Amino acid sequence: MIIPWQQLAPETLENLIEAFVLREGTDYGEQERSLAQKVADVRRQLERGEAVLVWSELHETVNIMARGEFRG
């Protein structure tokens, strides 16, 4: 299920994005980027509708996915 990011408290959204970008294996290309830059990139993707927040009932977790990858 997609969770509208606009309905989350700003601090909650920030924490979700930070947790997402800090996961091992998240790749942002060849250039090293700061945590703040990575968070800003993901936030822009959410704002543009390129990425979505997804709740998994099965795993009881929230994830950020590219809109095209979500099948729900």
CNS distance restraints for C-alpha pairs under 8 A (distance, minus, plus):
assign (resid   1 and name CA) (resid  54 and name CA) 5.55 0.50 0.50
assign (resid   1 and name CA) (resid  55 and name CA) 5.28 0.50 0.50
assign (resid   1 and name CA) (resid  56 and name CA) 6.85 0.50 0.50
assign (resid   1 and name CA) (resid  72 and name CA) 6.43 0.50 0.50
assign (resid   2 and name CA) (resid  52 and name CA) 6.57 0.50 0.50
assign (resid   2 and name CA) (resid  53 and name CA) 5.65 0.50 0.50
assign (resid   2 and name CA) (resid  54 and name CA) 4.56 0.50 0.50
assign (resid   2 and name CA) (resid  55 and name CA) 6.30 0.50 0.50
assign (resid   3 and name CA) (resid   7 and name CA) 7.94 0.50 0.50
assign (resid   3 and name CA) (resid  52 and name CA) 7.42 0.50 0.50
assign (resid   3 and name CA) (resid  53 and name CA) 5.31 0.50 0.50
assign (resid   3 and name CA) (resid  54 and name CA) 5.83 0.50 0.50
assign (resid   3 and name CA) (resid  55 and name CA) 6.68 0.50 0.50
assign (resid   4 and name CA) (resid   8 and name CA) 7.54 0.50 0.50
assign (resid   4 and name CA) (resid  52 and name CA) 7.76 0.50 0.50
assign (resid   4 and name CA) (resid  53 and name CA) 6.96 0.50 0.50
assign (resid   5 and name CA) (resid  13 and name CA) 7.02 0.50 0.50
assign (resid   5 and name CA) (resid  46 and name CA) 7.37 0.50 0.50
assign (resid   5 and name CA) (resid  52 and name CA) 7.66 0.50 0.50
assign (resid   5 and name CA) (resid  53 and name CA) 6.56 0.50 0.50
assign (resid   8 and name CA) (resid  12 and name CA) 6.29 0.50 0.50
assign (resid   8 and name CA) (resid  13 and name CA) 5.99 0.50 0.50
assign (resid   9 and name CA) (resid  13 and name CA) 6.29 0.50 0.50
assign (resid  10 and name CA) (resid  14 and name CA) 6.13 0.50 0.50
assign (resid  11 and name CA) (resid  15 and name CA) 6.17 0.50 0.50
assign (resid  12 and name CA) (resid  16 and name CA) 6.20 0.50 0.50
assign (resid  13 and name CA) (resid  17 and name CA) 6.18 0.50 0.50
assign (resid  14 and name CA) (resid  18 and name CA) 6.11 0.50 0.50
assign (resid  14 and name CA) (resid  39 and name CA) 7.69 0.50 0.50
assign (resid  15 and name CA) (resid  19 and name CA) 6.08 0.50 0.50
assign (resid  16 and name CA) (resid  20 and name CA) 6.19 0.50 0.50
assign (resid  17 and name CA) (resid  21 and name CA) 6.28 0.50 0.50
assign (resid  17 and name CA) (resid  39 and name CA) 5.99 0.50 0.50
assign (resid  17 and name CA) (resid  42 and name CA) 6.88 0.50 0.50
assign (resid  17 and name CA) (resid  43 and name CA) 7.38 0.50 0.50
assign (resid  17 and name CA) (resid  64 and name CA) 7.83 0.50 0.50
assign (resid  18 and name CA) (resid  22 and name CA) 6.09 0.50 0.50
assign (resid  18 and name CA) (resid  35 and name CA) 7.56 0.50 0.50
assign (resid  18 and name CA) (resid  39 and name CA) 6.09 0.50 0.50
assign (resid  19 and name CA) (resid  23 and name CA) 6.42 0.50 0.50
assign (resid  20 and name CA) (resid  63 and name CA) 7.36 0.50 0.50
assign (resid  20 and name CA) (resid  64 and name CA) 7.05 0.50 0.50
assign (resid  21 and name CA) (resid  26 and name CA) 6.27 0.50 0.50
assign (resid  21 and name CA) (resid  35 and name CA) 7.54 0.50 0.50
assign (resid  21 and name CA) (resid  38 and name CA) 6.58 0.50 0.50
assign (resid  21 and name CA) (resid  39 and name CA) 6.84 0.50 0.50
assign (resid  22 and name CA) (resid  26 and name CA) 7.28 0.50 0.50
assign (resid  22 and name CA) (resid  35 and name CA) 7.97 0.50 0.50
assign (resid  28 and name CA) (resid  32 and name CA) 7.84 0.50 0.50
assign (resid  28 and name CA) (resid  33 and name CA) 7.68 0.50 0.50
assign (resid  28 and name CA) (resid  38 and name CA) 7.93 0.50 0.50
assign (resid  33 and name CA) (resid  37 and name CA) 6.06 0.50 0.50
assign (resid  33 and name CA) (resid  38 and name CA) 6.51 0.50 0.50
assign (resid  34 and name CA) (resid  38 and name CA) 6.30 0.50 0.50
assign (resid  35 and name CA) (resid  39 and name CA) 6.10 0.50 0.50
assign (resid  36 and name CA) (resid  40 and name CA) 6.10 0.50 0.50
assign (resid  37 and name CA) (resid  41 and name CA) 6.16 0.50 0.50
assign (resid  38 and name CA) (resid  42 and name CA) 6.36 0.50 0.50
assign (resid  39 and name CA) (resid  43 and name CA) 6.11 0.50 0.50
assign (resid  40 and name CA) (resid  44 and name CA) 6.17 0.50 0.50
assign (resid  41 and name CA) (resid  45 and name CA) 6.35 0.50 0.50
assign (resid  42 and name CA) (resid  46 and name CA) 6.30 0.50 0.50
assign (resid  42 and name CA) (resid  51 and name CA) 7.68 0.50 0.50
assign (resid  43 and name CA) (resid  47 and name CA) 6.19 0.50 0.50
assign (resid  44 and name CA) (resid  48 and name CA) 6.07 0.50 0.50
assign (resid  45 and name CA) (resid  49 and name CA) 6.12 0.50 0.50
assign (resid  45 and name CA) (resid  50 and name CA) 4.96 0.50 0.50
assign (resid  45 and name CA) (resid  51 and name CA) 5.27 0.50 0.50
assign (resid  46 and name CA) (resid  50 and name CA) 5.97 0.50 0.50
assign (resid  46 and name CA) (resid  51 and name CA) 4.80 0.50 0.50
assign (resid  46 and name CA) (resid  52 and name CA) 5.88 0.50 0.50
assign (resid  46 and name CA) (resid  53 and name CA) 7.96 0.50 0.50
assign (resid  49 and name CA) (resid  67 and name CA) 7.11 0.50 0.50
assign (resid  50 and name CA) (resid  66 and name CA) 5.92 0.50 0.50
assign (resid  50 and name CA) (resid  67 and name CA) 5.46 0.50 0.50
assign (resid  50 and name CA) (resid  68 and name CA) 7.96 0.50 0.50
assign (resid  51 and name CA) (resid  64 and name CA) 6.57 0.50 0.50
assign (resid  51 and name CA) (resid  65 and name CA) 5.38 0.50 0.50
assign (resid  51 and name CA) (resid  66 and name CA) 4.25 0.50 0.50
assign (resid  51 and name CA) (resid  67 and name CA) 4.86 0.50 0.50
assign (resid  52 and name CA) (resid  64 and name CA) 5.60 0.50 0.50
assign (resid  52 and name CA) (resid  65 and name CA) 5.49 0.50 0.50
assign (resid  52 and name CA) (resid  66 and name CA) 6.33 0.50 0.50
assign (resid  52 and name CA) (resid  67 and name CA) 5.73 0.50 0.50
assign (resid  53 and name CA) (resid  62 and name CA) 6.63 0.50 0.50
assign (resid  53 and name CA) (resid  63 and name CA) 5.72 0.50 0.50
assign (resid  53 and name CA) (resid  64 and name CA) 4.66 0.50 0.50
assign (resid  53 and name CA) (resid  65 and name CA) 6.59 0.50 0.50
assign (resid  54 and name CA) (resid  62 and name CA) 5.45 0.50 0.50
assign (resid  54 and name CA) (resid  63 and name CA) 5.19 0.50 0.50
assign (resid  54 and name CA) (resid  64 and name CA) 6.09 0.50 0.50
assign (resid  54 and name CA) (resid  65 and name CA) 7.08 0.50 0.50
assign (resid  55 and name CA) (resid  60 and name CA) 6.92 0.50 0.50
assign (resid  55 and name CA) (resid  61 and name CA) 5.77 0.50 0.50
assign (resid  55 and name CA) (resid  62 and name CA) 4.52 0.50 0.50
assign (resid  55 and name CA) (resid  63 and name CA) 6.57 0.50 0.50
assign (resid  56 and name CA) (resid  60 and name CA) 5.28 0.50 0.50
assign (resid  56 and name CA) (resid  61 and name CA) 5.34 0.50 0.50
assign (resid  56 and name CA) (resid  62 and name CA) 6.30 0.50 0.50
assign (resid  56 and name CA) (resid  63 and name CA) 7.89 0.50 0.50
assign (resid  57 and name CA) (resid  61 and name CA) 7.22 0.50 0.50
assign (resid  65 and name CA) (resid  69 and name CA) 6.49 0.50 0.50
assign (resid  65 and name CA) (resid  70 and name CA) 6.64 0.50 0.50
assign (resid  66 and name CA) (resid  70 and name CA) 6.83 0.50 0.50
